[in-house]
């Protein structure tokens, strides 16, 4: 499966040797959010640990060829997924 990042500018291949991880970001004891990673690649950021865990569950249960990380404003996914598929399969 391929994962389109939250900014819609990078496509990553999810494989067994690149696990989904998250990192809680703190500065001076203040929680700023969670970064979602595929191995070392940043997929997006979320406001809470609960949101990033939910996203990981959605990615892991996805049966489609491409998953678009949620959180992109006013995004329905179709145009970027079509563009990503075109890049993936063009000759």
C-alpha positions in Angstrom: 0.0 0.0 0.0 1.1 3.6 -0.7 0.5 6.4 1.8 0.0 10.0 0.6 1.2 12.4 3.3 -0.9 15.1 5.0 0.6 17.9 2.8 -0.2 15.9 -0.4 3.2 16.3 -1.8 4.9 12.9 -1.1 3.9 9.3 -1.6 5.4 6.6 0.5 5.3 2.8 0.2 4.3 1.0 3.4 6.3 -2.1 3.9 7.1 -4.5 6.9 10.5 -2.8 7.4 9.0 0.7 7.7 6.6 0.6 10.7 4.0 3.3 11.5 5.2 5.2 14.6 4.2 8.4 16.3 6.2 10.8 18.4 4.7 13.2 20.9 6.2 16.7 20.6 6.8 18.7 23.8 8.6 22.0 24.4 9.4 23.1 27.9 6.8 20.6 29.2 4.1 21.9 26.9 2.5 19.3 24.6 2.4 20.5 21.0 1.0 17.5 19.2 2.0 14.2 17.6 4.0 13.5 14.5 3.0 10.4 12.5 5.9 8.6 10.9 6.4 5.8 8.4 9.8 4.7 9.5 11.7 8.0 9.4 9.4 9.7 6.9 6.9 12.3 8.3 3.3 11.6 7.2 1.6 14.4 9.1 1.0 16.0 12.5 -2.0 15.7 14.8 -3.3 17.6 17.8 -3.6 14.7 20.2 -2.4 11.2 20.8 -5.9 9.9 20.4 -6.1 11.4 16.8 -2.8 9.8 15.7 -3.8 6.4 17.2 -7.1 6.6 15.3 -5.2 7.4 12.1 -2.8 4.5 12.5 -5.9 2.2 13.0 -7.4 3.6 9.8 -4.2 3.0 7.8 -3.8 -0.5 9.1 -7.4 -1.4 8.2 -7.3 0.2 4.8 -7.9 -2.2 1.9 -7.2 0.3 -0.9 -4.0 0.7 -2.9 -3.4 4.3 -1.6 -4.3 5.8 1.7 -4.4 9.6 2.1 -3.5 10.8 5.6 -6.3 12.9 7.1 -6.0 16.4 8.3 -5.7 18.3 5.0 -8.2 21.2 5.0 -11.2 20.8 2.7 -9.8 17.6 1.2 -11.8 14.7 -0.3 -8.9 12.8 -1.7 -10.0 12.0 -5.2 -7.9 14.4 -7.2 -4.7 13.8 -5.3 -5.1 10.1 -5.3 -5.7 10.2 -9.1 -2.6 12.3 -9.6 -0.6 9.9 -7.4 -1.8 6.9 -9.3 -0.9 8.6 -12.6 2.7 9.3 -11.3 2.9 5.7 -10.0 1.8 4.0 -13.3 2.9 6.4 -16.1 5.2 4.9 -18.5 
